[in-house]
């Protein structure tokens, strides 16, 4: 709207009594914007869109996870709005497919000790997220590509991994869940450099979000070129991975070992 109104960032910031950097962060989606400021911006740009005001109001609402005492780190709110998640995991079972004990074991394996009560809240939040896989009113489609390494080396010991693999077999039967394994025998694959998550939304005009975790945090990417690359990379990985039936058979073989 600012560009259409032929206003520079400096000019708009001055007129709105904001600093240039503050307005830039708002435009980049890095900080929440007050609905009253949204209205002032629209007055200045001579363009009113009530949907944007509603979005600004919704963005300031507290998410369901806050009732569990969980501090959102920028992902849960995005996943809550998503219709489909494409997940590539190399060394861990995807969060939406983890058992509670597997998640607890991951928390215990961290290099720095954490708050056990907070860990338990995070476990409950993850279980709440997983409900969408079976919620007909707010169903989430999940396409997961998992390296065989994640199925063979996991936290918590043999019994925890056994229960986790059995859970994978159960979830793989859901019609909205696709589960494929990148088998060792297949050799190198396109995700050797790391996993990623690509989220798509019910409204096709909403751009997808690419989410990449690393040991010290995560990044959200909405750049159209990069999200297209991620989608193509995911589709390529599905051709390198085993099919659903073959993936299930591999999990069953691992369980029998």
Residue, then its C-alpha position, 0 to 999 in steps of 0.5 A: x500500500x505504501x508503494x502504491x501511495x508513492x511514499x518512501x519508508x522515510x516519508x511514511x515513518x515520519x507521517x506515522x510518528x515511527x522510526x524508519x527501522x520500526x516501520x521497516x520491521x512491521x512491514x517485514x512481519x518481524x514485529x506485531x502491529x497495533x490495529x490502531x496503527x494499521x488504520x492510521x497507515x491505511x488513512x495515510x495510504x488512502x487504501x482501506x482493507x478491513x481484512x487486514x485490521x482483523x488479521x492485526x487483531x487476531x495476531x495479538x490474540x494469545x494462542x491455545x498453547x499459552x494456556x499450557x504454559x508454553x512459549x511459542x517460538x514462532x512455529x506453533x502458531x504457523x502450524x495451527x493455521x496450516x492445512x498441510x505440512x511437508x516434513x523432512x527429518x534425518x535423525x529424529x522422528x518428526x514432532x507430529x509423529x513422536x510419542x510422549x516418551x520419545x519427546x521426553x527422552x529427547x528433552x533428557x538428551x539435551x546438552x544443557x539441563x532444562x526445567x522438567x515442568x517446562x519439558x512436560x508442558x512442551x510434551x503436552x503441547x506437542x500432543x495437542x498439535x498431534x490431535x489435528x491428524x485425527x480432528x475432522x473439523x480441523x484436519x491437518x495433512x502430513x507428508x513426512x519423509x524420514x531417513x532410516x537413521x531416525x528409525x534406528x538410532x533414537x533417544x530413550x533406549x530400546x523400549x522407547x524406540x519400540x513404542x515409537x516405531x509401533x506408533x508410526x505404524x498406527x499413524x501411517x494408516x491414517x488417510x491424511x498421513x503420508x510416511x516414506x523412508x529414505x532407506x540406507x540401501x538407496x544411498x545418497x539423497x537430496x536432503x543430506x545437508x539437512x531437514x526442513x518443514x514446508x507449510x501450506x495454508x487453506x487459502x491458496x493466496x497465502x504464501x507457504x512458509x519454509x521452516x528450518x531448525x538448527x541446534x540454536x534456533x530456527x528460521x522462517x522463510x517466505x521468499x517465493x523462490x526458496x519455498x518453490x525450491x523446497x517444494x521441488x526438493x521435497x517432491x524429488x525426495x519422495x521419488x528417492x524414498x520408499x513407497x508407503x507400503x515399503x516404508x511400513x514393511x521396513x519399520x516392521x523389519x526393524x521392529x523384528x530385529 
